[in-house]
């Protein structure tokens, strides 16, 4: 099935470049181009694309303002494609909060190798985004909350990718202030992680920080991998601490959810709780199965509330999930408010 793509960018040269790069990518069909928000509105009505690429900086109405109106009036999957993504992390996170499925920074170099890698990354993102579910976090009718788990966790581990920035934010907002230490792997370029941590801390009642090697893990704190390193957990003198490494990528990712989850299974075992949230691919599925096999509790976000059901779907398929729950119920199951 072809993903019908509309390219929205104020630069005619860049629109032409994107069209040329995407026309040979499997599963992609560029239906048209638009140079402004007004032209995009007209093109959406006539061309009926499955997904848009959208620049941030455009004349008249900028990409963020257009995205907000689009998601409110005519929701469509959107992938932000902009050079602003390289330098303005808050703009990218705002776009994701408004409903953009993902973002791909414009390449800094115009050499064939960089353009080839950019085209492959963009095409894969567009194919996933074309099938994304929008506005799906809230169920039509809230289901009864499941019964609390017995005992208290030593650590909570969260993993996510596409659509995960907002899913993680929702989970953290619903956790109590005395929650056990929370370890988080979200697939993000390293330059966006500090801004993401600040946003999570601002929106939740937790202390959110980038993890440091050997750092003792404390209740009421959430720890993110600080960019292009794996995040794990270790026990030193009976104290749980963060462990960082620059080992090879796993499932094409560093940090990888699987690295975190496998470490949690080994070190924490039955006192672990973990959730695998929305995301493309299968990172985290094997690690979640390891946590369940070690006696820990695992939950996969359900398909209806996922933007992309790849990662949690793989965990369910391999038997790694103790339960499958909508996003709105996951925090209460991991650490209910007292």
DODREN-268505 format. One record per residue (C-alpha): residue number from 0; residue in three letters; chain; x, y, z. Coordinates in Angstrom, 1 decimal, decimal comma, padded with zeros to 4 digits. Example, Ala and Ser with C-alpha at 12.3 -4.5 7.8 and 13.67 -1.06 7.14 Angstrom:
# DODREN-268505
+-----+-----+-------+--------+--------+--------+
:   n : res : chain :     c1 :     c2 :     c3 :
+-----+-----+-------+--------+--------+--------+
:   0 : ALA :     A :  012,3 : -004,5 :  007,8 :
:   1 : SER :     A :  013,7 : -001,1 :  007,1 :
+-----+-----+-------+--------+--------+--------+
This chain:
# DODREN-268505
+-----+-----+-------+--------+--------+--------+
:   n : res : chain :     c1 :     c2 :     c3 :
+-----+-----+-------+--------+--------+--------+
:   0 : UNK :     A :  000,0 :  000,0 :  000,0 :
:   1 : UNK :     A :  001,4 :  003,4 : -001,0 :
:   2 : UNK :     A :  001,7 :  006,3 :  001,4 :
:   3 : UNK :     A :  000,4 :  009,3 : -000,4 :
:   4 : UNK :     A :  002,6 :  012,2 :  000,6 :
:   5 : UNK :     A :  002,1 :  016,0 :  000,4 :
:   6 : UNK :     A :  005,3 :  018,1 :  000,7 :
:   7 : UNK :     A :  004,8 :  021,4 :  002,4 :
:   8 : UNK :     A :  007,9 :  023,7 :  002,3 :
:   9 : UNK :     A :  008,4 :  027,3 :  001,3 :
:  10 : UNK :     A :  011,5 :  026,5 : -000,7 :
:  11 : UNK :     A :  010,8 :  025,4 : -004,3 :
:  12 : UNK :     A :  014,3 :  023,9 : -004,5 :
:  13 : UNK :     A :  013,8 :  021,9 : -001,3 :
:  14 : UNK :     A :  010,3 :  020,7 : -002,4 :
:  15 : UNK :     A :  011,9 :  019,5 : -005,6 :
:  16 : UNK :     A :  014,7 :  017,8 : -003,8 :
:  17 : UNK :     A :  012,3 :  015,9 : -001,5 :
:  18 : UNK :     A :  010,2 :  014,8 : -004,4 :
:  19 : UNK :     A :  013,2 :  013,5 : -006,2 :
:  20 : UNK :     A :  014,6 :  011,7 : -003,1 :
:  21 : UNK :     A :  011,2 :  010,1 : -002,3 :
:  22 : UNK :     A :  010,1 :  009,1 : -005,8 :
:  23 : UNK :     A :  012,3 :  006,0 : -005,8 :
:  24 : UNK :     A :  011,5 :  004,9 : -002,3 :
:  25 : UNK :     A :  009,3 :  001,9 : -002,0 :
:  26 : UNK :     A :  005,8 :  002,5 : -000,6 :
:  27 : UNK :     A :  005,9 :  006,2 : -001,2 :
:  28 : UNK :     A :  004,0 :  008,3 : -003,7 :
:  29 : UNK :     A :  004,3 :  012,1 : -003,7 :
:  30 : UNK :     A :  000,9 :  013,5 : -004,7 :
:  31 : UNK :     A :  001,9 :  017,1 : -004,6 :
:  32 : UNK :     A :  003,7 :  020,1 : -003,1 :
:  33 : UNK :     A :  002,6 :  023,3 : -001,3 :
:  34 : UNK :     A :  004,6 :  026,4 : -000,5 :
:  35 : UNK :     A :  002,5 :  027,8 :  002,3 :
:  36 : UNK :     A : -000,1 :  027,0 :  004,8 :
:  37 : UNK :     A : -002,8 :  028,4 :  002,5 :
:  38 : UNK :     A : -001,6 :  026,3 : -000,4 :
:  39 : UNK :     A : -001,4 :  023,3 :  001,9 :
:  40 : UNK :     A : -005,0 :  023,6 :  002,9 :
:  41 : UNK :     A : -006,1 :  023,7 : -000,7 :
:  42 : UNK :     A : -003,9 :  020,7 : -001,6 :
:  43 : UNK :     A : -005,2 :  018,7 :  001,3 :
:  44 : UNK :     A : -008,8 :  019,1 :  000,1 :
:  45 : UNK :     A : -008,0 :  018,2 : -003,5 :
:  46 : UNK :     A : -005,3 :  015,7 : -003,2 :
:  47 : UNK :     A : -006,3 :  013,8 :  000,0 :
:  48 : UNK :     A : -002,8 :  012,8 :  001,1 :
:  49 : UNK :     A : -002,2 :  010,2 :  003,8 :
:  50 : UNK :     A :  000,6 :  012,1 :  005,4 :
:  51 : UNK :     A :  002,3 :  015,5 :  005,2 :
:  52 : UNK :     A :  005,9 :  016,7 :  005,5 :
:  53 : UNK :     A :  005,9 :  020,1 :  007,1 :
:  54 : UNK :     A :  008,6 :  022,7 :  007,5 :
:  55 : UNK :     A :  008,7 :  024,9 :  010,6 :
:  56 : UNK :     A :  009,8 :  028,2 :  009,0 :
:  57 : UNK :     A :  007,3 :  029,4 :  006,3 :
:  58 : UNK :     A :  006,0 :  032,8 :  005,3 :
:  59 : UNK :     A :  002,7 :  033,9 :  006,7 :
:  60 : UNK :     A :  001,5 :  031,2 :  009,0 :
:  61 : UNK :     A :  004,5 :  029,2 :  010,3 :
:  62 : UNK :     A :  004,5 :  025,4 :  010,5 :
:  63 : UNK :     A :  003,7 :  025,2 :  014,2 :
:  64 : UNK :     A :  000,6 :  027,5 :  013,9 :
:  65 : UNK :     A : -000,5 :  025,6 :  010,8 :
:  66 : UNK :     A :  000,0 :  022,2 :  012,6 :
:  67 : UNK :     A : -002,1 :  023,4 :  015,6 :
:  68 : UNK :     A : -005,0 :  024,4 :  013,2 :
:  69 : UNK :     A : -004,7 :  021,3 :  011,1 :
:  70 : UNK :     A : -004,9 :  019,0 :  014,2 :
:  71 : UNK :     A : -007,9 :  020,8 :  015,5 :
:  72 : UNK :     A : -009,9 :  021,1 :  012,3 :
:  73 : UNK :     A : -008,7 :  018,3 :  009,9 :
:  74 : UNK :     A : -006,3 :  015,9 :  011,7 :
:  75 : UNK :     A : -003,7 :  014,3 :  009,4 :
:  76 : UNK :     A : -000,4 :  012,5 :  010,1 :
:  77 : UNK :     A :  002,4 :  015,0 :  009,9 :
:  78 : UNK :     A :  006,2 :  014,5 :  009,9 :
:  79 : UNK :     A :  008,1 :  017,7 :  010,6 :
:  80 : UNK :     A :  011,0 :  018,1 :  008,1 :
:  81 : UNK :     A :  013,1 :  021,2 :  009,0 :
:  82 : UNK :     A :  016,5 :  022,5 :  009,6 :
:  83 : UNK :     A :  015,1 :  024,1 :  012,8 :
:  84 : UNK :     A :  015,0 :  020,6 :  014,3 :
:  85 : UNK :     A :  018,8 :  020,8 :  014,5 :
:  86 : UNK :     A :  018,9 :  023,8 :  016,7 :
:  87 : UNK :     A :  015,5 :  024,4 :  018,4 :
:  88 : UNK :     A :  014,6 :  021,4 :  020,4 :
:  89 : UNK :     A :  011,7 :  023,1 :  022,1 :
:  90 : UNK :     A :  010,1 :  023,8 :  018,7 :
:  91 : UNK :     A :  010,3 :  020,1 :  017,8 :
:  92 : UNK :     A :  008,9 :  019,0 :  021,2 :
:  93 : UNK :     A :  006,0 :  021,6 :  020,8 :
:  94 : UNK :     A :  005,2 :  020,1 :  017,4 :
:  95 : UNK :     A :  005,1 :  016,6 :  018,8 :
:  96 : UNK :     A :  002,9 :  017,8 :  021,7 :
:  97 : UNK :     A :  000,5 :  019,4 :  019,1 :
:  98 : UNK :     A :  000,2 :  016,0 :  017,3 :
:  99 : UNK :     A :  003,0 :  015,6 :  014,8 :
: 100 : UNK :     A :  003,8 :  012,0 :  014,5 :
: 101 : UNK :     A :  007,6 :  012,4 :  014,2 :
: 102 : UNK :     A :  010,3 :  014,7 :  012,9 :
: 103 : UNK :     A :  013,3 :  014,3 :  010,6 :
: 104 : UNK :     A :  016,0 :  017,1 :  010,5 :
: 105 : UNK :     A :  017,0 :  018,3 :  007,0 :
: 106 : UNK :     A :  020,5 :  017,0 :  006,2 :
: 107 : UNK :     A :  023,4 :  019,4 :  007,0 :
: 108 : UNK :     A :  025,4 :  018,2 :  004,0 :
: 109 : UNK :     A :  024,4 :  017,8 :  000,4 :
: 110 : UNK :     A :  026,7 :  014,9 : -000,4 :
: 111 : UNK :     A :  025,1 :  011,8 : -002,0 :
: 112 : UNK :     A :  025,7 :  009,6 :  001,1 :
: 113 : UNK :     A :  024,0 :  012,0 :  003,5 :
: 114 : UNK :     A :  021,1 :  012,5 :  001,1 :
: 115 : UNK :     A :  020,7 :  008,7 :  000,6 :
: 116 : UNK :     A :  020,6 :  008,2 :  004,4 :
: 117 : UNK :     A :  018,1 :  011,1 :  004,8 :
: 118 : UNK :     A :  015,8 :  009,7 :  002,1 :
: 119 : UNK :     A :  015,7 :  006,3 :  003,6 :
: 120 : UNK :     A :  015,1 :  007,7 :  007,1 :
: 121 : UNK :     A :  012,4 :  010,0 :  005,8 :
: 122 : UNK :     A :  010,7 :  007,3 :  003,7 :
: 123 : UNK :     A :  010,5 :  004,9 :  006,7 :
: 124 : UNK :     A :  009,1 :  007,6 :  008,9 :
: 125 : UNK :     A :  006,5 :  008,6 :  006,4 :
: 126 : UNK :     A :  005,4 :  004,9 :  005,8 :
: 127 : UNK :     A :  004,9 :  004,5 :  009,6 :
: 128 : UNK :     A :  003,3 :  007,9 :  010,0 :
: 129 : UNK :     A :  000,8 :  007,2 :  007,2 :
: 130 : UNK :     A : -000,7 :  004,4 :  009,4 :
: 131 : UNK :     A : -000,5 :  006,3 :  012,6 :
: 132 : UNK :     A : -003,5 :  006,8 :  014,9 :
: 133 : UNK :     A : -004,2 :  010,4 :  015,9 :
: 134 : UNK :     A : -006,0 :  011,6 :  019,0 :
: 135 : UNK :     A : -006,1 :  008,1 :  020,4 :
: 136 : UNK :     A : -004,8 :  008,5 :  023,9 :
: 137 : UNK :     A : -008,3 :  008,7 :  025,5 :
: 138 : UNK :     A : -010,7 :  005,8 :  025,3 :
: 139 : UNK :     A : -014,3 :  006,6 :  024,4 :
: 140 : UNK :     A : -015,3 :  005,4 :  027,9 :
: 141 : UNK :     A : -012,8 :  004,9 :  030,7 :
: 142 : UNK :     A : -012,5 :  001,2 :  031,7 :
: 143 : UNK :     A : -012,5 :  000,3 :  035,3 :
: 144 : UNK :     A : -009,0 :  000,5 :  036,8 :
: 145 : UNK :     A : -007,4 : -002,9 :  037,4 :
: 146 : UNK :     A : -006,7 : -004,0 :  040,9 :
: 147 : UNK :     A : -003,4 : -002,8 :  042,5 :
: 148 : UNK :     A : -000,4 : -005,1 :  042,2 :
: 149 : UNK :     A :  000,9 : -006,7 :  045,4 :
: 150 : UNK :     A :  004,2 : -005,3 :  046,8 :
: 151 : UNK :     A :  006,1 : -002,3 :  045,9 :
: 152 : UNK :     A :  008,5 : -002,0 :  043,0 :
: 153 : UNK :     A :  012,2 : -001,2 :  043,3 :
: 154 : UNK :     A :  012,3 :  000,4 :  039,9 :
: 155 : UNK :     A :  010,0 :  001,3 :  037,0 :
: 156 : UNK :     A :  011,3 :  001,2 :  033,4 :
: 157 : UNK :     A :  009,6 :  002,9 :  030,5 :
: 158 : UNK :     A :  010,5 :  002,5 :  026,8 :
: 159 : UNK :     A :  009,0 :  004,3 :  023,8 :
: 160 : UNK :     A :  009,7 :  005,5 :  020,3 :
: 161 : UNK :     A :  007,4 :  007,1 :  017,7 :
: 162 : UNK :     A :  004,6 :  009,0 :  019,5 :
: 163 : UNK :     A :  006,4 :  008,3 :  022,8 :
: 164 : UNK :     A :  007,3 :  011,8 :  024,0 :
: 165 : UNK :     A :  003,7 :  012,6 :  024,8 :
: 166 : UNK :     A :  002,9 :  009,1 :  026,0 :
: 167 : UNK :     A :  005,8 :  009,3 :  028,5 :
: 168 : UNK :     A :  004,6 :  012,7 :  029,6 :
: 169 : UNK :     A :  001,1 :  011,4 :  030,3 :
: 170 : UNK :     A :  002,4 :  008,5 :  032,3 :
: 171 : UNK :     A :  004,7 :  010,7 :  034,4 :
: 172 : UNK :     A :  002,0 :  013,2 :  035,1 :
: 173 : UNK :     A : -000,2 :  010,4 :  036,6 :
: 174 : UNK :     A :  002,5 :  008,9 :  038,8 :
: 175 : UNK :     A :  002,6 :  009,8 :  042,6 :
: 176 : UNK :     A :  005,4 :  012,0 :  043,9 :
: 177 : UNK :     A :  006,8 :  009,1 :  045,9 :
: 178 : UNK :     A :  007,0 :  006,7 :  042,9 :
: 179 : UNK :     A :  010,0 :  004,3 :  042,8 :
: 180 : UNK :     A :  012,9 :  005,5 :  040,6 :
: 181 : UNK :     A :  011,8 :  005,7 :  036,9 :
: 182 : UNK :     A :  014,2 :  004,9 :  034,1 :
: 183 : UNK :     A :  013,3 :  006,0 :  030,6 :
: 184 : UNK :     A :  014,5 :  005,2 :  027,2 :
: 185 : UNK :     A :  012,9 :  007,3 :  024,4 :
: 186 : UNK :     A :  014,3 :  007,2 :  020,9 :
: 187 : UNK :     A :  015,5 :  010,8 :  020,4 :
: 188 : UNK :     A :  018,5 :  012,5 :  019,0 :
: 189 : UNK :     A :  020,8 :  013,4 :  021,8 :
: 190 : UNK :     A :  020,5 :  017,2 :  021,3 :
: 191 : UNK :     A :  016,8 :  016,9 :  022,1 :
: 192 : UNK :     A :  017,1 :  015,0 :  025,4 :
: 193 : UNK :     A :  017,9 :  017,9 :  027,8 :
: 194 : UNK :     A :  014,9 :  019,9 :  026,5 :
: 195 : UNK :     A :  012,7 :  016,8 :  026,8 :
: 196 : UNK :     A :  013,8 :  016,2 :  030,4 :
: 197 : UNK :     A :  013,0 :  019,9 :  031,3 :
: 198 : UNK :     A :  009,6 :  019,5 :  029,7 :
: 199 : UNK :     A :  008,8 :  016,3 :  031,6 :
: 200 : UNK :     A :  009,9 :  017,9 :  034,9 :
: 201 : UNK :     A :  007,8 :  021,0 :  034,3 :
: 202 : UNK :     A :  004,7 :  018,9 :  033,5 :
: 203 : UNK :     A :  005,0 :  016,3 :  036,2 :
: 204 : UNK :     A :  005,5 :  016,3 :  039,9 :
: 205 : UNK :     A :  008,8 :  014,4 :  039,6 :
: 206 : UNK :     A :  012,4 :  015,4 :  039,5 :
: 207 : UNK :     A :  013,5 :  014,6 :  036,0 :
: 208 : UNK :     A :  017,2 :  014,5 :  035,0 :
: 209 : UNK :     A :  019,7 :  013,0 :  032,6 :
: 210 : UNK :     A :  021,2 :  009,9 :  034,1 :
: 211 : UNK :     A :  024,8 :  009,9 :  035,2 :
: 212 : UNK :     A :  027,1 :  006,9 :  035,5 :
: 213 : UNK :     A :  027,0 :  005,4 :  039,0 :
: 214 : UNK :     A :  024,2 :  007,9 :  040,2 :
: 215 : UNK :     A :  022,1 :  006,4 :  043,0 :
: 216 : UNK :     A :  018,5 :  006,1 :  042,0 :
: 217 : UNK :     A :  016,0 :  007,9 :  044,2 :
: 218 : UNK :     A :  012,2 :  007,7 :  044,7 :
: 219 : UNK :     A :  010,3 :  010,5 :  043,1 :
: 220 : UNK :     A :  013,0 :  010,9 :  040,4 :
: 221 : UNK :     A :  012,9 :  010,0 :  036,7 :
: 222 : UNK :     A :  016,1 :  009,4 :  034,7 :
: 223 : UNK :     A :  016,6 :  009,6 :  031,0 :
: 224 : UNK :     A :  019,5 :  008,3 :  029,0 :
: 225 : UNK :     A :  021,7 :  011,4 :  028,1 :
: 226 : UNK :     A :  021,8 :  010,9 :  024,4 :
: 227 : UNK :     A :  023,8 :  008,5 :  022,3 :
: 228 : UNK :     A :  024,5 :  006,0 :  025,2 :
: 229 : UNK :     A :  022,7 :  003,0 :  026,5 :
: 230 : UNK :     A :  021,0 :  003,3 :  029,9 :
: 231 : UNK :     A :  020,9 :  000,4 :  032,3 :
: 232 : UNK :     A :  020,8 : -000,3 :  036,0 :
: 233 : UNK :     A :  023,3 : -001,9 :  038,4 :
: 234 : UNK :     A :  023,5 : -002,7 :  042,1 :
: 235 : UNK :     A :  026,5 : -001,4 :  044,1 :
: 236 : UNK :     A :  026,6 : -001,9 :  047,8 :
: 237 : UNK :     A :  022,9 : -002,8 :  047,8 :
: 238 : UNK :     A :  022,1 :  000,6 :  046,2 :
: 239 : UNK :     A :  020,5 :  000,7 :  042,7 :
: 240 : UNK :     A :  022,5 :  003,0 :  040,5 :
: 241 : UNK :     A :  022,4 :  004,2 :  036,8 :
: 242 : UNK :     A :  024,8 :  002,5 :  034,4 :
: 243 : UNK :     A :  025,7 :  004,0 :  031,1 :
: 244 : UNK :     A :  027,6 :  002,4 :  028,2 :
: 245 : UNK :     A :  028,6 :  003,2 :  024,6 :
: 246 : UNK :     A :  028,3 : -000,4 :  023,4 :
: 247 : UNK :     A :  027,0 : -001,3 :  019,9 :
: 248 : UNK :     A :  023,5 : -000,3 :  018,8 :
: 249 : UNK :     A :  020,7 : -002,7 :  019,5 :
: 250 : UNK :     A :  017,8 : -002,9 :  017,1 :
: 251 : UNK :     A :  019,5 :  000,0 :  015,4 :
: 252 : UNK :     A :  019,2 :  002,2 :  018,5 :
: 253 : UNK :     A :  021,4 :  003,7 :  021,2 :
: 254 : UNK :     A :  020,0 :  004,1 :  023,7 :
: 255 : UNK :     A :  018,0 :  000,9 :  023,3 :
: 256 : UNK :     A :  015,0 : -000,1 :  025,3 :
: 257 : UNK :     A :  016,2 : -003,8 :  025,2 :
: 258 : UNK :     A :  019,4 : -002,9 :  027,0 :
: 259 : UNK :     A :  017,5 : -001,2 :  029,8 :
: 260 : UNK :     A :  014,9 : -003,9 :  030,1 :
: 261 : UNK :     A :  017,5 : -006,8 :  030,1 :
: 262 : UNK :     A :  019,5 : -005,1 :  032,8 :
: 263 : UNK :     A :  016,4 : -004,5 :  034,9 :
: 264 : UNK :     A :  015,5 : -008,2 :  034,5 :
: 265 : UNK :     A :  018,9 : -009,3 :  035,7 :
: 266 : UNK :     A :  019,4 : -006,8 :  038,6 :
: 267 : UNK :     A :  015,9 : -006,1 :  039,9 :
: 268 : UNK :     A :  013,9 : -009,2 :  038,8 :
: 269 : UNK :     A :  010,5 : -009,7 :  040,4 :
: 270 : UNK :     A :  010,7 : -006,2 :  042,1 :
: 271 : UNK :     A :  010,6 : -004,6 :  038,6 :
: 272 : UNK :     A :  007,8 : -003,0 :  036,7 :
: 273 : UNK :     A :  008,0 : -002,0 :  033,1 :
: 274 : UNK :     A :  005,9 : -000,5 :  030,4 :
: 275 : UNK :     A :  006,5 : -000,5 :  026,6 :
: 276 : UNK :     A :  004,7 :  002,3 :  024,9 :
: 277 : UNK :     A :  004,0 :  003,4 :  021,4 :
: 278 : UNK :     A :  006,8 :  003,1 :  018,8 :
: 279 : UNK :     A :  007,9 :  001,8 :  015,5 :
: 280 : UNK :     A :  010,0 : -001,4 :  015,3 :
: 281 : UNK :     A :  010,5 : -004,1 :  018,0 :
: 282 : UNK :     A :  013,0 : -002,6 :  020,4 :
: 283 : UNK :     A :  012,1 : -003,6 :  024,0 :
: 284 : UNK :     A :  010,0 : -006,7 :  023,2 :
: 285 : UNK :     A :  012,8 : -009,2 :  024,1 :
: 286 : UNK :     A :  013,8 : -007,3 :  027,2 :
: 287 : UNK :     A :  010,2 : -007,1 :  028,3 :
: 288 : UNK :     A :  009,9 : -010,9 :  028,0 :
: 289 : UNK :     A :  013,0 : -011,2 :  030,1 :
: 290 : UNK :     A :  011,5 : -009,0 :  032,9 :
: 291 : UNK :     A :  008,3 : -011,1 :  032,9 :
: 292 : UNK :     A :  010,4 : -014,3 :  033,0 :
: 293 : UNK :     A :  012,3 : -013,0 :  036,0 :
: 294 : UNK :     A :  009,0 : -012,5 :  037,8 :
: 295 : UNK :     A :  008,6 : -008,7 :  037,2 :
: 296 : UNK :     A :  005,4 : -007,0 :  036,1 :
: 297 : UNK :     A :  005,1 : -005,8 :  032,5 :
: 298 : UNK :     A :  002,5 : -003,9 :  030,6 :
: 299 : UNK :     A :  002,1 : -003,1 :  026,9 :
: 300 : UNK :     A :  000,2 : -000,1 :  025,7 :
: 301 : UNK :     A : -002,8 : -001,3 :  023,8 :
: 302 : UNK :     A : -003,2 : -000,8 :  020,0 :
: 303 : UNK :     A : -006,2 :  001,6 :  020,2 :
: 304 : UNK :     A : -004,2 :  004,2 :  022,2 :
: 305 : UNK :     A : -000,9 :  003,8 :  020,4 :
: 306 : UNK :     A :  000,2 :  006,2 :  017,7 :
: 307 : UNK :     A :  002,2 :  003,3 :  016,3 :
: 308 : UNK :     A :  001,7 : -000,2 :  017,6 :
: 309 : UNK :     A :  005,0 : -001,7 :  016,6 :
: 310 : UNK :     A :  007,0 : -002,1 :  019,8 :
: 311 : UNK :     A :  004,2 : -003,0 :  022,2 :
: 312 : UNK :     A :  002,7 : -005,2 :  019,5 :
: 313 : UNK :     A :  005,9 : -007,1 :  019,2 :
: 314 : UNK :     A :  006,0 : -007,5 :  023,0 :
: 315 : UNK :     A :  002,5 : -008,9 :  023,1 :
: 316 : UNK :     A :  003,3 : -011,2 :  020,2 :
: 317 : UNK :     A :  006,3 : -012,8 :  021,9 :
: 318 : UNK :     A :  004,5 : -013,2 :  025,2 :
: 319 : UNK :     A :  006,4 : -010,4 :  027,1 :
: 320 : UNK :     A :  003,3 : -008,5 :  028,4 :
: 321 : UNK :     A :  001,6 : -009,5 :  031,6 :
: 322 : UNK :     A : -001,2 : -007,1 :  030,7 :
: 323 : UNK :     A : -002,3 : -004,9 :  027,8 :
: 324 : UNK :     A : -003,8 : -001,6 :  028,9 :
: 325 : UNK :     A : -004,8 :  001,8 :  027,4 :
: 326 : UNK :     A : -002,3 :  004,6 :  028,0 :
: 327 : UNK :     A : -004,6 :  006,2 :  030,6 :
: 328 : UNK :     A : -004,4 :  003,2 :  032,9 :
: 329 : UNK :     A : -000,7 :  002,4 :  032,8 :
: 330 : UNK :     A :  000,5 :  004,8 :  035,5 :
: 331 : UNK :     A : -002,1 :  003,6 :  037,9 :
: 332 : UNK :     A : -001,0 :  000,0 :  037,4 :
: 333 : UNK :     A :  002,7 :  000,7 :  037,7 :
: 334 : UNK :     A :  002,4 :  002,9 :  040,9 :
: 335 : UNK :     A : -001,1 :  003,8 :  042,0 :
: 336 : UNK :     A : -001,6 :  007,0 :  043,9 :
: 337 : UNK :     A : -002,3 :  006,4 :  047,6 :
+-----+-----+-------+--------+--------+--------+
